[in-house]
């Protein structure tokens, strides 16, 4: 009778009901491993693209710095010429001609000193404006480089978490979108301003959350948005951020718990 019952159960597709705990756990682990592998492949391609972009930006910043140094040298040369010419100009303005002598054209003389350069105030002002513009450009390039480095650190943090011992996030944890990681709170605030300017329609209604965490690489300040939103809203934020070429990942906030219902 027992053999007949087992045959009947297996024939009607009820074998899954008899599946043991070890078999179910093996299926779950295989599915998780497959998902992790796909994520790791996507992350590796993302890091490679961002690294190439960072190298290109650093090269552009180096080229801008060379141009800036040349312009600075030209301005310093003109300023030095003005300083050297100032005593002669002031002497000519303060020494009056003798009253007893008739005004006669001076005899031609051969001067061994170079003539005072003619200083064009408009040109100096234009050079100064160019210098301010180039300084701002260099500052923006440095800010972009710091933001790219922070994004890369966030990706490496996520890879570290993915490759560590697998454990499911606590169900009571509060989830949000992790955007980047920074060394200081000041850098995190500056990074938030850059992301807000880049994705203003998406992030204008969001409030940033900064949380300090200890990692194998030291202390970092993580930037989160979307705290308390449901999974669909968090996924919409991630899709928009990734479509723009930046990092975004749903993480559980360290030490935060969802309110009990």
Backbone bond lengths (Angstrom), bond angles and torsions (degrees), N, CA, C in turn:
res aa  C-N    CA-C-N  psi(-1)  N-CA   C-N-CA  omega(-1)  CA-C   N-CA-C  phi
1 X - - - 1.472 - - 1.512 111.01 -
2 X 1.381 116.56 -42.00 1.472 120.31 179.27 1.507 112.15 -62.88
3 X 1.367 116.14 -36.41 1.466 119.98 179.14 1.501 110.07 -67.21
4 X 1.309 116.88 -40.79 1.469 121.16 -179.89 1.509 110.10 -63.92
5 X 1.356 118.20 -41.27 1.462 122.47 -179.31 1.516 110.80 -64.83
6 X 1.348 117.15 -43.75 1.466 120.66 178.97 1.511 110.92 -62.67
7 X 1.364 116.45 -39.31 1.464 120.06 179.14 1.509 110.35 -66.18
8 X 1.288 117.14 -38.27 1.462 120.67 -179.88 1.514 110.85 -66.90
9 X 1.319 116.69 -41.88 1.470 120.25 -180.00 1.502 110.73 -64.23
10 X 1.356 116.80 -44.89 1.458 119.34 -179.59 1.504 111.11 -67.28
11 X 1.298 118.97 -31.23 1.454 121.49 -179.73 1.503 112.19 -72.51
12 X 1.333 119.25 -28.61 1.466 121.03 -178.20 1.513 111.95 -93.75
13 X 1.348 119.72 11.54 1.475 121.74 175.94 1.506 113.68 81.77
14 X 1.309 118.85 18.32 1.470 120.90 -178.30 1.512 111.48 -91.41
15 X 1.326 116.78 12.91 1.463 118.73 -179.70 1.513 112.38 -61.56
16 X 1.380 115.79 -30.83 1.463 118.81 179.61 1.512 111.56 -62.23
17 X 1.381 115.84 -28.83 1.461 118.86 179.51 1.512 111.62 -67.83
18 X 1.318 115.93 -27.37 1.461 120.41 -179.00 1.525 112.59 -92.57
19 X 1.340 115.78 3.34 1.472 119.22 -178.57 1.530 109.81 -65.54
20 X 1.301 116.65 133.96 1.441 120.32 -177.47 1.523 113.23 -77.48
21 X 1.334 114.76 168.30 1.471 120.71 -179.82 1.524 111.50 -61.69
22 X 1.330 116.70 -38.65 1.458 120.27 -179.36 1.521 111.10 -64.91
23 X 1.332 117.04 -40.35 1.472 120.22 -179.93 1.522 110.84 -65.54
24 X 1.343 116.43 -44.17 1.474 118.75 178.45 1.524 111.01 -63.00
25 X 1.298 116.64 -41.56 1.470 119.65 179.69 1.538 110.32 -64.11
26 X 1.344 116.42 -37.49 1.468 119.55 178.64 1.524 110.70 -64.41
27 X 1.355 116.90 -41.47 1.472 119.74 178.44 1.525 111.03 -63.17
28 X 1.347 116.49 -42.49 1.468 119.83 179.92 1.523 110.85 -64.17
29 X 1.335 116.77 -44.70 1.462 120.02 -179.92 1.526 111.59 -63.43
30 X 1.338 117.15 -37.43 1.466 120.37 178.19 1.520 110.61 -65.38
31 X 1.336 116.46 -41.93 1.471 119.78 178.86 1.525 110.53 -65.26
32 X 1.329 116.86 -41.44 1.472 120.33 179.04 1.526 110.33 -65.03
33 X 1.318 117.49 -43.10 1.466 120.68 179.59 1.520 111.03 -61.14
34 X 1.337 116.17 -40.12 1.472 119.48 178.45 1.523 110.62 -64.65
35 X 1.344 117.12 -42.78 1.470 120.01 178.69 1.526 111.24 -64.38
36 X 1.327 116.60 -40.40 1.468 120.24 178.79 1.518 111.46 -63.78
37 X 1.309 116.30 -39.24 1.465 119.98 -179.52 1.529 110.52 -64.87
38 X 1.342 116.55 -42.22 1.474 119.15 177.77 1.515 110.75 -64.13
39 X 1.343 116.82 -40.70 1.470 119.74 179.18 1.517 111.00 -66.01
40 X 1.357 116.39 -41.52 1.465 119.71 -179.47 1.529 110.84 -63.38
41 X 1.332 116.89 -38.99 1.464 120.44 177.55 1.516 111.09 -63.81
42 X 1.346 116.65 -42.94 1.479 119.69 178.34 1.523 110.90 -64.20
43 X 1.339 116.25 -42.00 1.463 120.39 -178.98 1.528 110.80 -64.44
44 X 1.331 116.99 -40.33 1.463 119.82 -179.38 1.522 110.67 -62.80
45 X 1.342 116.70 -43.56 1.473 118.73 177.84 1.515 111.21 -64.20
46 X 1.339 116.58 -37.83 1.467 119.89 179.77 1.528 110.88 -64.53
47 X 1.343 116.54 -45.02 1.466 120.30 -179.26 1.526 110.68 -62.71
48 X 1.338 116.46 -40.04 1.465 119.10 179.08 1.526 111.34 -62.81
49 X 1.355 116.16 -43.60 1.474 118.87 -179.98 1.523 110.86 -64.89
50 X 1.330 116.88 -43.61 1.460 119.38 -178.60 1.528 111.32 -68.68
51 X 1.329 117.18 -34.14 1.467 119.41 177.99 1.524 110.59 -65.41
52 X 1.350 116.34 -43.05 1.466 119.32 177.70 1.523 111.07 -61.98
53 X 1.328 116.72 -41.19 1.469 119.76 178.54 1.524 110.79 -64.96
54 X 1.339 117.43 -38.82 1.459 120.97 179.30 1.523 111.34 -64.60
55 X 1.332 116.77 -42.47 1.469 120.16 178.00 1.528 110.80 -62.62
56 X 1.334 116.19 -41.14 1.470 119.58 178.63 1.525 111.10 -63.64
57 X 1.332 116.55 -41.31 1.467 119.38 178.65 1.529 111.49 -65.46
58 X 1.324 116.90 -39.14 1.452 119.85 178.70 1.533 110.97 -64.26
59 X 1.350 116.37 -38.49 1.459 119.25 177.86 1.522 110.16 -66.25
60 X 1.343 116.54 -41.16 1.468 119.37 178.08 1.525 110.60 -63.39
61 X 1.339 116.62 -39.69 1.469 119.24 178.02 1.519 110.97 -64.33
62 X 1.341 117.16 -37.89 1.459 120.53 177.99 1.528 110.74 -64.05
63 X 1.344 116.31 -42.20 1.468 119.59 178.37 1.522 110.85 -64.43
64 X 1.332 116.83 -41.64 1.465 120.08 178.23 1.527 110.76 -62.51
65 X 1.330 116.53 -37.62 1.462 120.44 179.98 1.528 110.98 -64.61
66 X 1.338 117.55 -40.14 1.464 120.92 178.43 1.526 110.51 -62.20
67 X 1.333 116.07 -45.74 1.466 119.70 178.65 1.528 110.66 -61.75
68 X 1.320 115.82 -42.17 1.454 120.21 -179.90 1.524 111.40 -62.62
69 X 1.328 117.19 -41.68 1.465 120.16 178.96 1.530 111.45 -63.11
70 X 1.330 117.15 -37.65 1.469 119.71 178.29 1.520 111.37 -65.57
71 X 1.347 116.41 -42.79 1.453 119.49 179.49 1.532 110.68 -65.74
72 X 1.341 116.10 -39.72 1.461 119.63 177.48 1.526 111.65 -61.47
73 X 1.341 116.46 -40.41 1.468 119.91 178.50 1.527 110.48 -63.10
74 X 1.348 117.21 -39.88 1.462 120.24 178.87 1.524 111.04 -64.98
75 X 1.343 116.63 -42.00 1.463 119.68 178.75 1.525 111.03 -65.07
76 X 1.329 117.20 -42.94 1.469 120.05 178.63 1.520 111.27 -61.70
77 X 1.343 117.23 -37.63 1.462 120.08 178.30 1.527 110.58 -63.31
78 X 1.326 117.69 -43.87 1.453 120.59 179.54 1.528 111.34 -65.46
79 X 1.338 116.49 -40.05 1.467 119.49 178.58 1.525 110.65 -63.80
80 X 1.338 117.72 -42.23 1.469 120.75 177.12 1.529 111.09 -60.65
81 X 1.332 117.55 -40.61 1.468 120.60 178.36 1.518 110.95 -63.47
82 X 1.321 117.35 -40.10 1.455 121.10 178.24 1.521 111.07 -64.62
83 X 1.353 116.55 -41.14 1.468 120.19 179.74 1.533 110.63 -64.71
84 X 1.344 117.49 -41.09 1.466 120.28 179.44 1.521 111.56 -67.05
85 X 1.333 117.36 -33.32 1.465 120.56 -177.53 1.520 112.71 -81.55
86 X 1.316 118.43 -17.05 1.465 120.47 -174.60 1.528 113.51 -60.11
87 X 1.345 121.49 -45.93 1.484 119.17 -179.65 1.522 112.46 -58.81
88 X 1.341 119.41 -40.48 1.456 120.73 -179.06 1.528 111.15 -67.12
89 X 1.324 115.93 -38.70 1.468 118.89 179.67 1.523 110.34 -66.98
90 X 1.334 117.07 -43.12 1.468 120.29 179.85 1.516 111.08 -66.24
91 X 1.333 117.65 -36.78 1.481 120.66 178.85 1.518 110.42 -65.46
92 X 1.302 118.00 -40.85 1.461 120.86 179.59 1.517 111.80 -66.31
93 X 1.325 116.85 -31.23 1.459 120.11 -179.01 1.523 112.81 -80.09
94 X 1.336 119.00 -27.70 1.471 121.94 -174.45 1.522 113.89 -98.36
95 X 1.362 120.97 -17.26 1.472 122.17 -179.23 1.527 109.44 -96.49
96 X 1.364 118.76 108.35 1.474 120.03 178.66 1.521 110.95 -75.51
97 X 1.324 115.37 160.57 1.466 119.50 176.54 1.537 109.83 -75.55
98 X 1.365 121.12 148.34 1.475 122.77 176.10 1.522 110.20 -61.54
99 X 1.369 116.81 136.35 1.468 121.05 -176.59 1.523 112.52 -72.78
100 X 1.354 118.77 -30.60 1.468 121.13 -174.56 1.516 112.96 -75.79
101 X 1.242 118.33 -20.81 1.459 120.31 -175.73 1.522 109.59 -89.93
102 X 1.315 117.50 136.15 1.459 119.89 176.47 1.521 109.36 -70.25
103 X 1.307 113.06 151.98 1.456 118.31 179.48 1.517 109.45 -76.32
104 X 1.289 115.26 114.34 1.453 121.75 177.99 1.513 108.86 -128.42
105 X 1.301 113.96 150.34 1.470 115.27 177.26 1.517 110.96 -63.92
106 X 1.279 118.59 133.22 1.470 120.98 -178.99 1.514 110.22 -65.60
107 X 1.340 115.72 147.68 1.470 118.99 177.52 1.527 109.81 -66.35
108 X 1.287 115.52 150.58 1.471 118.25 178.14 1.517 111.29 -63.82
109 X 1.284 116.51 134.81 1.461 122.71 179.75 1.529 109.23 -128.85
110 X 1.286 111.92 150.37 1.460 118.94 176.60 1.520 107.68 -100.35
111 X 1.302 115.43 115.62 1.461 120.40 -178.67 1.520 109.43 -95.75
112 X 1.330 114.01 132.11 1.461 119.63 178.04 1.526 112.23 -88.76
113 X 1.346 116.40 -11.41 1.455 119.55 179.94 1.525 109.12 -93.88
114 X 1.301 118.34 144.42 1.467 120.28 -179.88 1.517 110.95 -67.03
115 X 1.303 115.06 145.93 1.454 119.85 179.62 1.516 109.97 -66.04
116 X 1.334 114.66 147.60 1.456 119.82 179.64 1.523 109.64 -64.31
117 X 1.278 118.01 131.84 1.469 119.96 -178.70 1.528 110.74 -67.27
118 X 1.307 113.78 147.07 1.458 119.37 176.62 1.526 107.67 -83.01
119 X 1.322 116.22 117.85 1.462 121.65 -176.32 1.517 108.93 -92.94
120 X 1.312 115.68 121.17 1.452 121.61 177.67 1.525 108.08 -97.32
121 X 1.355 115.49 111.63 1.466 119.77 -177.41 1.518 111.55 -61.00
122 X 1.331 116.59 -37.14 1.466 119.69 -179.72 1.527 111.13 -64.63
123 X 1.349 115.47 -38.33 1.466 118.69 179.63 1.520 110.85 -67.45
124 X 1.351 116.21 -40.46 1.458 119.51 178.28 1.523 110.87 -62.48
125 X 1.331 116.53 -42.03 1.458 120.24 179.14 1.528 111.26 -64.87
126 X 1.351 115.42 -38.78 1.466 118.83 178.04 1.526 110.91 -64.60
127 X 1.340 116.21 -41.70 1.461 119.85 177.51 1.526 110.89 -62.67
128 X 1.331 115.75 -38.02 1.458 119.09 179.91 1.529 110.97 -66.43
129 X 1.336 116.06 -40.47 1.461 118.74 177.27 1.530 111.26 -64.68
130 X 1.337 116.02 -40.32 1.470 119.30 177.51 1.517 110.55 -61.59
131 X 1.336 116.07 -40.56 1.458 120.55 -179.85 1.524 110.57 -63.47
132 X 1.345 117.08 -42.88 1.472 120.10 178.58 1.526 110.80 -63.70
133 X 1.340 116.04 -41.33 1.468 119.36 -179.76 1.528 111.21 -64.46
134 X 1.335 116.11 -42.96 1.470 118.72 -179.82 1.524 110.79 -67.93
135 X 1.331 117.19 -36.98 1.461 119.74 177.15 1.526 110.43 -62.18
136 X 1.353 116.48 -42.66 1.457 119.26 176.84 1.513 112.51 -63.44
137 X 1.335 116.37 -37.64 1.465 119.58 178.95 1.521 111.30 -64.62
138 X 1.333 116.25 -42.76 1.465 119.92 178.55 1.523 110.50 -63.49
139 X 1.351 116.29 -41.35 1.469 119.51 179.00 1.526 110.95 -62.42
140 X 1.345 116.81 -39.88 1.460 119.74 178.88 1.518 111.21 -66.89
141 X 1.336 116.82 -39.65 1.464 119.83 177.82 1.521 111.26 -62.94
142 X 1.337 116.42 -40.42 1.461 119.85 178.56 1.529 110.61 -65.96
143 X 1.354 116.56 -39.90 1.464 119.50 177.96 1.526 110.70 -64.14
144 X 1.336 117.02 -42.18 1.466 120.41 177.89 1.528 110.79 -62.91
145 X 1.347 115.96 -38.82 1.465 118.76 179.43 1.533 110.67 -64.74
146 X 1.361 116.46 -42.36 1.459 119.42 178.82 1.522 110.95 -63.71
147 X 1.348 116.47 -39.13 1.465 119.36 179.09 1.523 110.57 -65.73
148 X 1.339 117.02 -42.01 1.463 120.09 179.10 1.532 110.31 -63.45
149 X 1.346 116.50 -39.39 1.464 119.43 178.69 1.524 110.72 -65.70
150 X 1.355 116.55 -39.03 1.462 119.55 178.45 1.522 111.06 -64.77
151 X 1.330 116.40 -40.65 1.463 119.93 177.92 1.526 110.75 -63.66
152 X 1.338 116.40 -41.37 1.462 119.77 178.96 1.523 110.69 -64.21
153 X 1.346 117.46 -39.75 1.466 120.05 177.23 1.522 110.79 -61.34
154 X 1.340 116.28 -39.35 1.462 119.39 178.26 1.522 111.03 -62.99
155 X 1.357 116.18 -40.53 1.463 119.45 178.09 1.533 110.62 -63.25
156 X 1.334 116.25 -42.18 1.464 119.13 -179.82 1.524 110.95 -66.23
157 X 1.344 116.33 -37.01 1.457 119.17 175.59 1.527 111.16 -60.00
158 X 1.338 114.37 -43.55 1.451 118.31 -178.65 1.522 110.98 -66.12
159 X 1.336 117.37 -38.83 1.463 120.35 176.55 1.519 110.33 -62.52
160 X 1.337 115.61 -38.84 1.466 119.08 178.12 1.526 110.82 -61.63
161 X 1.338 116.27 -43.29 1.453 119.50 179.12 1.524 111.65 -66.02
162 X 1.326 116.26 -38.72 1.455 120.44 -177.51 1.519 112.37 -67.81
163 X 1.328 115.92 -33.57 1.456 119.23 -175.82 1.526 112.71 -93.57
164 X 1.332 118.16 -1.11 1.460 120.78 177.21 1.529 109.15 -82.13
165 X 1.310 116.01 -175.32 1.464 120.41 -179.33 1.514 110.75 -57.89
166 X 1.308 116.57 127.96 1.462 121.87 -175.36 1.519 110.13 -70.58
167 X 1.319 115.84 125.84 1.461 120.92 174.22 1.517 108.13 -147.20
168 X 1.309 116.38 138.16 1.462 120.21 -177.70 1.516 109.74 -73.25
169 X 1.366 118.02 141.53 1.476 119.95 177.33 1.521 110.02 -62.51
170 X 1.313 117.49 146.23 1.467 118.75 178.82 1.522 111.19 -63.78
171 X 1.328 115.97 140.34 1.450 119.86 -177.35 1.528 111.84 -65.65
172 X 1.344 116.02 -26.96 1.456 118.91 -177.09 1.530 112.04 -86.48
173 X 1.332 118.22 0.28 1.463 120.68 -178.27 1.521 112.57 -71.15
174 X 1.331 115.67 149.81 1.459 122.32 175.46 1.523 108.30 -89.83
175 X 1.328 117.34 126.30 1.460 121.43 -176.93 1.518 110.44 -103.13
176 X 1.341 114.85 150.55 1.461 122.14 177.99 1.526 107.41 -154.02
177 X 1.339 116.02 176.69 1.458 121.55 179.05 1.526 109.16 -95.84
178 X 1.325 116.15 119.41 1.461 122.57 176.25 1.530 108.48 -84.06
179 X 1.363 116.93 121.12 1.466 121.38 -176.11 1.522 113.31 -101.61
180 X 1.343 117.96 -37.67 1.471 120.02 -176.84 1.521 108.67 -168.84
181 X 1.346 115.96 169.83 1.462 123.11 176.72 1.521 109.14 -132.10
182 X 1.317 116.36 139.93 1.466 121.73 -175.04 1.528 109.67 -132.46
183 X 1.325 115.09 162.58 1.456 119.87 -179.69 1.525 112.38 -79.59
184 X 1.345 118.19 -31.57 1.458 122.23 -176.22 1.524 109.51 -133.35
185 X 1.340 115.13 163.48 1.460 119.85 177.02 1.530 110.71 -68.10
186 X 1.342 117.30 -34.69 1.465 119.78 178.72 1.530 110.84 -62.97
187 X 1.338 116.18 -43.04 1.468 119.49 177.57 1.524 111.00 -65.93
188 X 1.339 117.01 -35.51 1.468 120.07 178.88 1.525 111.10 -65.58
189 X 1.338 116.98 -40.67 1.468 120.24 177.61 1.528 110.64 -64.04
190 X 1.332 117.09 -42.80 1.472 120.13 178.08 1.524 110.67 -64.39
191 X 1.324 117.29 -39.36 1.461 120.53 177.89 1.525 112.21 -64.92
192 X 1.325 116.13 -37.50 1.467 119.58 177.17 1.534 110.46 -63.28
193 X 1.340 118.00 -40.86 1.457 120.45 179.07 1.535 111.07 -61.91
194 X 1.335 116.36 -38.48 1.470 119.54 178.90 1.530 110.39 -65.42
195 X 1.337 117.13 -46.19 1.463 120.20 -179.78 1.532 111.20 -66.37
196 X 1.333 116.63 -37.43 1.464 119.69 179.39 1.519 110.80 -64.35
197 X 1.351 116.69 -39.50 1.459 119.72 177.88 1.526 111.03 -67.59
198 X 1.326 117.08 -34.24 1.464 121.11 -177.33 1.526 112.27 -77.22
199 X 1.343 117.76 -34.42 1.461 121.86 -177.18 1.537 110.30 -125.98
200 X 1.327 116.85 46.40 1.462 120.77 -174.72 1.530 113.39 -57.54
201 X 1.359 120.83 -47.56 1.473 118.04 179.95 1.527 113.19 -59.29
202 X 1.335 116.99 -28.68 1.463 120.91 -177.92 1.524 112.18 -84.26
203 X 1.338 117.09 -40.27 1.470 121.26 -169.91 1.521 114.26 -104.07
204 X 1.349 118.28 -2.45 1.459 119.76 -174.54 1.516 111.96 -62.09
205 X 1.336 117.55 -29.29 1.468 120.43 -179.26 1.519 112.82 -93.16
206 X 1.335 117.82 -0.06 1.469 121.25 -177.47 1.525 111.02 -96.77
207 X 1.315 115.92 147.02 1.459 122.32 174.69 1.525 108.52 -105.10
208 X 1.338 117.97 127.49 1.468 119.29 -179.23 1.527 111.64 -72.71
209 X 1.311 115.50 148.05 1.462 122.52 175.60 1.523 108.14 -123.07
210 X 1.345 117.12 128.18 1.463 121.86 -178.63 1.523 108.58 -113.97
211 X 1.330 116.50 127.50 1.470 121.81 -177.94 1.526 108.74 -132.22
212 X 1.333 116.52 128.73 1.466 121.38 176.19 1.524 109.51 -81.65
213 X 1.323 115.76 135.85 1.463 121.20 178.46 1.525 108.94 -135.68
214 X 1.314 115.48 152.17 1.458 121.91 175.10 1.526 108.24 -101.53
215 X 1.340 117.07 127.59 1.455 122.41 178.65 1.526 109.04 -125.98
216 X 1.323 116.15 177.21 1.466 119.70 178.49 1.528 110.74 -65.52
217 X 1.330 117.96 -20.80 1.462 121.86 178.80 1.523 112.69 -94.62
218 X 1.340 117.74 3.18 1.457 120.22 179.93 1.521 111.25 116.21
219 X 1.323 114.91 -167.74 1.463 120.81 -178.10 1.520 110.45 -85.71
220 X 1.342 115.49 135.76 1.461 121.83 177.37 1.526 109.80 -131.39
221 X 1.315 115.36 157.58 1.465 122.36 173.43 1.525 106.92 -108.53
222 X 1.322 116.63 113.49 1.458 120.79 -178.78 1.529 110.55 -90.03
223 X 1.322 115.17 139.29 1.462 122.47 178.85 1.532 109.22 -103.42
224 X 1.343 116.28 121.68 1.460 122.57 178.99 1.528 110.08 -120.77
225 X 1.351 115.42 152.89 1.462 122.00 168.26 1.528 107.78 -138.41
226 X 1.334 115.76 165.59 1.460 119.79 176.97 1.508 114.09 76.29
227 X 1.344 118.02 25.19 1.464 120.17 -179.55 1.530 109.33 -63.15
228 X 1.330 115.90 126.78 1.457 120.54 177.41 1.510 114.89 90.08
229 X 1.352 118.77 -6.86 1.468 120.13 179.14 1.525 110.27 -75.92
230 X 1.332 115.71 159.15 1.452 118.76 178.54 1.530 110.21 -77.35
231 X 1.331 115.00 173.70 1.468 120.41 -174.32 1.516 112.24 -62.16
232 X 1.342 117.56 -39.02 1.463 120.30 -179.18 1.523 111.15 -63.47
233 X 1.344 117.30 -42.29 1.471 120.74 179.61 1.520 110.75 -66.63
234 X 1.328 116.99 -40.31 1.465 120.07 178.39 1.527 111.10 -63.72
235 X 1.327 116.63 -40.00 1.466 120.09 178.64 1.525 111.60 -65.39
236 X 1.337 117.31 -35.32 1.465 119.55 177.49 1.528 110.43 -64.07
237 X 1.331 116.75 -40.68 1.467 119.70 177.40 1.525 110.40 -62.74
238 X 1.333 117.05 -45.65 1.469 121.20 -178.89 1.524 110.69 -61.73
239 X 1.315 117.38 -43.99 1.469 120.15 -178.52 1.525 110.74 -61.14
240 X 1.318 117.55 -42.89 1.470 120.52 -179.60 1.521 111.47 -67.90
241 X 1.340 117.29 -41.67 1.468 120.86 -179.68 1.525 110.32 -65.12
242 X 1.337 117.25 -44.65 1.470 119.88 -179.47 1.519 111.20 -68.72
243 X 1.333 117.48 -33.83 1.474 119.74 177.65 1.526 110.90 -63.54
244 X 1.331 116.84 -28.19 1.461 120.63 176.81 1.515 113.50 -84.42
245 X 1.337 117.90 0.69 1.464 120.97 176.85 1.511 114.70 91.51
246 X 1.343 118.35 9.45 1.463 121.16 -179.27 1.524 110.41 -109.51
247 X 1.327 113.70 170.01 1.461 121.34 -176.58 1.532 110.96 -85.06
248 X 1.318 116.64 143.85 1.452 122.72 173.05 1.512 109.09 -158.98
249 X 1.341 116.98 133.70 1.460 120.36 -177.39 1.524 108.66 -151.94
250 X 1.351 116.09 138.25 1.461 120.19 176.93 1.526 108.50 -78.14
251 X 1.342 115.95 124.75 1.463 121.65 177.86 1.524 109.18 -132.27
252 X 1.320 115.28 158.59 1.458 120.94 172.48 1.521 108.59 -84.95
253 X 1.329 116.63 129.23 1.462 119.94 179.85 1.517 109.99 -63.94
254 X 1.338 118.75 129.68 1.461 121.28 179.91 1.532 110.52 -61.02
255 X 1.328 116.23 126.86 1.449 121.21 175.28 1.501 114.74 78.47
256 X 1.337 119.66 -0.01 1.468 121.15 -178.39 1.520 110.03 -98.69
257 X 1.292 115.73 145.10 1.470 121.58 178.86 1.515 109.71 -128.07
258 X 1.318 115.43 144.10 1.448 120.15 178.76 1.523 109.39 -71.41
259 X 1.344 118.57 147.26 1.461 120.11 178.49 1.527 110.95 -65.26
260 X 1.327 115.59 138.54 1.462 119.68 -179.34 1.517 110.28 -70.93
261 X 1.330 116.31 137.67 1.456 120.42 -178.30 1.510 110.68 -86.57
